[in-house]
Amino acid sequence: MTARAPDGAPFDPFDVVDRLAEGFSMLYLVDLDGLEHGDPQLDYLQEISRDMTLWVDGGVRTAEQAIDILVSGARRAVLSSAYLHGPRQLKRAWRLSTELVFELEFDANGHLSLADPSWETEDPLALARIVREMGPDHLIVSPREADPNWNLISQIAAGGPTWVDGSFQRTDAEHLRSAGASGGIFHIDDILTHWNERPISGGRPPE
């Protein structure tokens, strides 16, 4: 596993996890091999899960892939609108395990990213209702390369636990409270940039 800091310098991800564990109880982990190639690094996930509780986004396409991630040690597997092969796979995954989270991913123009047209809607509020009716209650709103739409987040949060990822930053904490969201997921870059300036401490990833 290779990883790099914002300045391009390589670092040991297991060292990062050890240090994060000092100030955080949980970690939201994005597996790029899973997202880009459909091949999550399950061995690494298993090792990391020994030190921290994980929510893992591994680019799940099918129910079986979600279960593989959970068996590797993740507390919850993230199923994203941008990768999951439609509602049939969500139903199958939910029958196999209830430890699932669903991500509504948005592109830079604010449109839902949908891997499968069988959802039969591009309305995020309608999709949020459909997903929750199928089982998963925890949803993640992930705007990419655009500011979070806090009005939309507020409407989704009215239906159940809602987290904000994507372009979310720790400075957006007040918006989270105003929108009624459960929490936000901020990126490791925010910590690595100031790695030597202050200890790792502060808010916590989702529970």
HELIX and SHEET records of a PDB file:
HELIX    1   1 PRO A   13  LEU A   20  1                                   8    
HELIX    2   2 LEU A   32  HIS A   37  1                                   6    
HELIX    3   3 LEU A   42  ILE A   48  1                                   7    
HELIX    4   4 ALA A   63  VAL A   71  1                                   9    
HELIX    5   5 GLY A   86  LEU A   96  1                                  11    
HELIX    6   6 PRO A  117  TRP A  119  5                                   3    
HELIX    7   7 PRO A  124  MET A  134  1                                  11    
HELIX    8   8 TRP A  150  ALA A  157  1                                   8    
HELIX    9   9 ARG A  170  ASP A  172  5                                   3    
HELIX   10  10 ALA A  173  ALA A  179  1                                   7    
HELIX   11  11 ILE A  188  LEU A  192  1                                   5    
SHEET    1   A 7 MET A  26  VAL A  30  0                                        
SHEET    2   A 7 THR A  53  ASP A  57  1                                        
SHEET    3   A 7 ARG A  76  SER A  80  1                                        
SHEET    4   A 7 LEU A 100  PHE A 106  1                                        
SHEET    5   A 7 LEU A 139  PRO A 143  1                                        
SHEET    6   A 7 THR A 162  VAL A 164  1                                        
SHEET    7   A 7 GLY A 183  GLY A 184  1                                        
END                                                                             
